[in-house]
Structures are given as structure tokens and as C-alpha cells.
Amino acid sequence: MKLQSDPHSGANTITGYGDGYVEINKTPYAHAVVLSSDGAISEWSAKSFDDLEAQHFSQLIDSKAELILIGTGKRQRFPKPELLKALISAKIGFEIMDSQAACRTYNILVGEGRQVLLALIVEPV
């Protein structure tokens, strides 16, 4: 699915997604990514939902985001609570949803000018 973005906003936006990829600023990625509304785009070391460990969430703390969106792949799945302790202890809000819903929500929040971080699992086809 292609998404419209505001090319004048200067923020990182999701411009498309589908099975096995996410498109950020019109560049496709076929691996897990972390991106912020105004920062770098980097590969997330979490390759799949089953690979998630506490360290994957700990690395998101320094983002200074108001909210962290966590896309868990093709379907919404909830990590074990002990994996999320770092985010909870740091009092950082987070939402967990399937990756496509996370992409749509991210773009809405970016459009509102919010400081948001997206940690996204992209499952291979």
C-alpha cells in the first residue's frame, strides 16, 4: 500500500508498506527498522517477534520520543512484560500493534508534529 506524505514537513514518513517491506521516504527496507520523526533510520537488531529480548527495548530509551510504537509483524503480538521493563522504568509510553497499523499510526502522529519513534519488525515473504 502506498501512503501519501507531506514532502515539506522534513520528517521521516512511511510512504508505503506490504508483505516483506516498508518504504520510508520512498526508500524500501526489507528488514526491521527503527526510525524517529526527525532522526536517523537504522536497522533494528530484532529480526523477528520470536527473537525479541529486553535489550531490543532498552536500546529505544535514548530516543527522547514522546511515544514509542512497536510493530510486531503481520499480526499484533504482545512481548512478555519482563522484556518491556526498561521502557516502563523509564516512564516512556509505548503502543504495541501489528506493523501495518504501526506505520499508519506513526504517520498520523508525525503529521501532528509529535516526537514519535517507530520500532518495526518487517517479516520476510
BAROFI-185262 format. One record per residue (C-alpha): x, y, z; residue in three letters. Coordinates in steps of 0.5 Angstrom, whole numbers, padded with zeros to 4 digits, always signed. Layout:
N
XYZALA
...
***
This chain:
125
+0000+0000+0000MET
+0003+0007-0002LYS
+0002+0013+0003LEU
+0002+0020+0002GLN
+0006+0024+0006SER
+0008+0032+0007ASP
+0014+0033+0003PRO
+0015+0039+0006HIS
+0015+0037+0013SER
+0022+0035+0014GLY
+0020+0029+0018ALA
+0021+0021+0016ASN
+0015+0018+0014THR
+0012+0012+0012ILE
+0011+0012+0004THR
+0009+0005+0003GLY
+0009-0002+0006TYR
+0007-0009+0004GLY
+0009-0016+0005ASP
+0016-0016+0007GLY
+0018-0009+0006TYR
+0017-0002+0009VAL
+0018+0004+0005GLU
+0021+0010+0009ILE
+0022+0017+0005ASN
+0021+0013-0001LYS
+0027+0008+0000THR
+0025+0001+0001PRO
+0027-0003+0007TYR
+0026-0011+0008ALA
+0029-0011+0015HIS
+0027-0009+0022ALA
+0028-0002+0023VAL
+0028+0004+0028VAL
+0026+0011+0026LEU
+0024+0017+0029SER
+0020+0023+0026SER
+0026+0027+0026ASP
+0032+0023+0027GLY
+0036+0017+0023ALA
+0033+0011+0020ILE
+0037+0005+0023SER
+0037-0003+0023GLU
+0033-0006+0029TRP
+0037-0012+0031SER
+0030-0015+0033ALA
+0030-0020+0027LYS
+0023-0023+0029SER
+0018-0023+0034PHE
+0021-0029+0037ASP
+0028-0026+0037ASP
+0026-0020+0042LEU
+0030-0019+0048GLU
+0030-0014+0053ALA
+0036-0011+0050GLN
+0032-0009+0044HIS
+0027-0005+0048PHE
+0033-0002+0052SER
+0036+0001+0046GLN
+0030+0005+0045LEU
+0030+0009+0051ILE
+0035+0015+0049ASP
+0031+0017+0043SER
+0027+0022+0047LYS
+0021+0021+0044ALA
+0014+0022+0047GLU
+0012+0015+0045LEU
+0015+0009+0042ILE
+0010+0005+0037LEU
+0012-0002+0037ILE
+0010-0006+0030GLY
+0010-0014+0032THR
+0010-0016+0024GLY
+0004-0019+0021LYS
+0000-0019+0027ARG
-0001-0016+0034GLN
+0003-0020+0039ARG
+0005-0018+0046PHE
+0012-0019+0048PRO
+0013-0022+0055LYS
+0012-0016+0061PRO
+0019-0017+0063GLU
+0022-0015+0056LEU
+0019-0008+0057LEU
+0022-0007+0064LYS
+0027-0002+0061ALA
+0021+0002+0058LEU
+0016+0002+0064ILE
+0022+0004+0069SER
+0024+0010+0064ALA
+0017+0012+0064LYS
+0016+0012+0057ILE
+0010+0011+0053GLY
+0009+0005+0048PHE
+0004+0002+0044GLU
+0004-0005+0041ILE
+0001-0006+0035MET
+0002-0010+0028ASP
+0007-0007+0023SER
+0002-0004+0018GLN
-0002-0001+0024ALA
+0004+0002+0027ALA
+0006+0005+0020CYS
-0001+0009+0019ARG
-0001+0011+0027THR
+0006+0013+0026TYR
+0005+0018+0020ASN
-0001+0021+0024ILE
+0003+0023+0030LEU
+0008+0025+0025VAL
+0003+0030+0022GLY
+0001+0032+0028GLU
+0008+0034+0030GLY
+0009+0029+0035ARG
+0016+0027+0037GLN
+0015+0019+0036VAL
+0019+0013+0035LEU
+0018+0007+0031LEU
+0021+0000+0032ALA
+0018-0004+0027LEU
+0019-0012+0025ILE
+0019-0013+0018VAL
+0017-0020+0017GLU
+0020-0024+0010PRO
+0015-0026+0005VAL
***
